[in-house]
Amino acid sequence: MKFETKAIHAGQFPDPSTGAIMPPIFQTSTFVQEAPGKHKGYEYSRTANPTRTRLEDNLAALENAKFALCTASGCGAITLLMHLFKTGDHILCCDDVYGGTYRLFTKVMKGYGLEFSFIDMTDLKNLDRAIQKNTKAVWVESPTNPLLKLMDIEKISAGCKKKKLLSIVDNTFMSPYFQNPLDLGADIVVHSSTKYLNGHSDVVGGAVILSDQALRDKLSFLQNSTGIVPGPFDCWLILRGLKTLAVRMAAHEHNALTIATFLQKHPRVERVIYPGLKSHPQYTLAKKQMRGFGGMISFVVKGGKAAAVKLSQKTHYFSLAESLGGVESLIELPAIMTHASIEKEVRETLGIVDGLVRLSVGIEHSDDLIQDLDQALKS
Ligand SMILES: *Cc1c(COP(=O)(O)O)cnc(C)c1O
């Protein structure tokens, strides 16, 4: 089955009791049993809920995986995974990681005795050098946020296999439409379904996706025990969003490539970062491991913080907001907004300068978006 078809049909079937073509929202906490212990596969909605099962089956299919476990948010998915580890375990993480992931690792999980090293994994030698006796996993985000650096998922995963480390990839930025980390050898994929998967900026959700049965059983136990589960209505909304994932992603990419090309030539712009531009230092890797380049663009405006702040307040179609992956375009300043929780010195060594602007390019018409950016840059 091809991606577009899977997005609509995988794990879906008409409701057996009514024929409803769309899945019911099973808004129920408990399920009546015929006899003690005799039930239809569902007992209590924290453990499993039929609307959630439909979403999990669909997501597993989209990542060419066997299993998916949905959580109440992307951070919930990361929290769930952290429960696989125990005091004294060490995790290697790419340096330019999502701000919320960095906060969870350094401000919460560290307090429970987990150790983290943040390294530049674009150079694989750094990775080899950073492995310790107690290293248990490697955490990869590709492309990273907001600098859109790429990690070679295939090479990193192969290295992890040799050293018996778990390889985990946050695939939020690409969505399964453009990148499938499990096919590149990774063990586990994480998503914030808040972003492209749902795509309509009306749900917060997350997912852990994998094919290993033993790991899945462990995570399923943890999902039920920790209770980081989404409600049935949120699952239903994400399922609804997924049906158009393929057409949305193609439109996001078309607009992003058009806008990145426009920005590159703009006199008020210092530098444009987009994996689909030949000027991106890892353009070749992008073509190798992704089927497209996504809808996120970062660029540095001339004039630093003052210019960036001004620009962010002059756009009409690009709304000033955090988050990404919705049908509507967003603009944000990482140093002040999404990445403010990272210490200033760390931020600047990473390259998250004050003049950096991040765009989540929506699926409006590219002419309107370009005109909007042009008038804002000129003002
Ligand atoms: C948003 C995001 C998360 C966290 O997801 P939430 O749904 O906001 O909890 C994790 N990783 C990446 C790359 C994200 O963009």
The ligand as an ORCA input file, in Angstrom:
! r2SCAN-3c Opt
* xyz 0 1
  C       7.041     20.174     19.626
  C       8.139     19.219     19.628
  C       8.296     18.308     20.679
  C       7.409     18.289     21.894
  O       6.086     18.015     21.574
  P       4.818     18.590     22.389
  O       3.679     17.955     21.670
  O       4.850     20.066     22.296
  O       4.962     18.116     23.797
  C       9.352     17.404     20.582
  N      10.205     17.413     19.542
  C      10.080     18.292     18.530
  C      11.051     18.246     17.412
  C       9.048     19.224     18.535
  O       8.946     20.093     17.531
*
